[in-house]
Amino acid sequence: MGKKVDVTLWREMAEDDLKIGQYLSISHCMLNEWQLHRSLNTTRNSKIQITQTLTTTLRGNIDFITLNDIAVEFALKVDSKEQCQDFSVYFAIIRSVFPETLQVRLEDLENYLLQKLPTLVELIAQGSNVQNMHLI
């Protein structure tokens, strides 16, 4: 597991309209250490760009799910990692992976899916959003 490093934005960069959850590319930073605490600091040459997340393919077990108004959120335990990763998938994808859920009412869907766990899947995700998924 990686180490934590804070990023300090200086000057007008600190006032940029950046939003929580955005993926950023930040160039020309300098690594500083103060009182054994490391941080990356922007410089006058630094540039910040909002980027698209990379698409990744993962295999693992869905260990836990919960439903919200528009999607199913779940924890995926990838074989090679100790910790679970959280993902969100739209109901339409869940219903295509589990076609029998077309007969299940929305208010009963969470309990139905919990009975299926753990479930081994392969998924394609962009960030934490699942683009496609199928059972293995």
N, C-alpha and C positions, 0 to 999 in steps of 0.2 A: 504494500500500500504506500502511496506517495506521501510526501511531507506537505504540510500546509505552508504557503507563502502568501502574505498579504500583498496587494497591489495598491500603491498610493498614487492617485491622480493629482497632478499639480496644475496650477494656473487654470485656464479656461476649460481644460479637460474635466475638471471636477464639477463643472457646471453643465456638461453635455447632458442631453436628454437620454440617458441610458436607463433601461428598464430591467428589473429583476427577471432572470430567466433567459436573457439574451445571451447569445454566444458572440464573443468578441475576439478580434485579433488586435493585439497591441504591439507595436513595433518600438524599437529603440528604447528599451528600459535598462535601468542600471540596478544591479543587485547590491543592496546595502545590508549591513548588520549593525544593530545597536542593542546593547544589553542582551546579547545572544539571541536576538530576535531578527530574523531575516525578512526583508521586504523588497519588492520590485518597485522602483520609482520611475515615473515617466520623466522624460527630459524635453528640452525644447524641440527636439527632432521627432518626438513620439507621434504616432498616428494611431487612432482607434477606428477600426472598421467593424461594423456588425456583419457577422458571417452566418452562413447556413450551417446547421449541424451536419456531421457526417452520417451517412447511412451505414448501419452495421447489421450483420446477421449474427444472431445468438441462438444457442441451444441450451435448454435447461428446464427445470421443473417449476411450474407455478405453484408456490407454496401458500399463498394467501390472496384473497380478492376482496374488494369492496366495490359497491356501486355508487355512483353519484348521478346527477340528473342527465348527463349526456354520454357517460362512458363508464367502462369498467377499469378500475385501477387494480394492479396486482404486483406482487413481489416475485421476481424470477430468480431462482437460485441457479446460477451458471456453474456447470461442473467444475471448472478450473478455479473458481473463486470461492472465498469463504463467506462473503457477505452477499445479501440479495440486492438486486437492482429493482427500482420501482419503475413501472411503465403504465401507460394509459392507452386503452384501445376502445374504439367506438363499438357500440352495440352491434352494428351491421357485421363487423368482422367476427365478433364472438358468435353471432348467430350462423355465420357461414362455417366456422370451425366446428360448432356444435349444432348441426341442423335440427336436432330434436328440441332445441330451445325455442323453436318457432311455435311450439305447442304450449310453452310455459309463459304464464302471465309475468309481466315486468316486475310486479311486486314479489313474485316467488323466484325470480331468476337468481338472486344472490344465493339463497339457500340451495337451489338446484346445483349451481356451479361449485359451491363449497363441498358438496358430496362427491364431486369428481376429483378433488385434490388429493395428493399432488398429481399434476398432469404434465407429461413431458411434451414440450413444444419446440419448434424452431420459428423464430420470428425475424422480421426485418423492421428495424426501428430507425427513426430519425430523431436523435436526442432521446427523450423519454416517450415519444409517441410512436405507437406500433402502426406500421403501414400495411403489413401483411403477416399472417401467422397460420401455421398448420400443425396438426398433431404428428408426433413421431411414433 
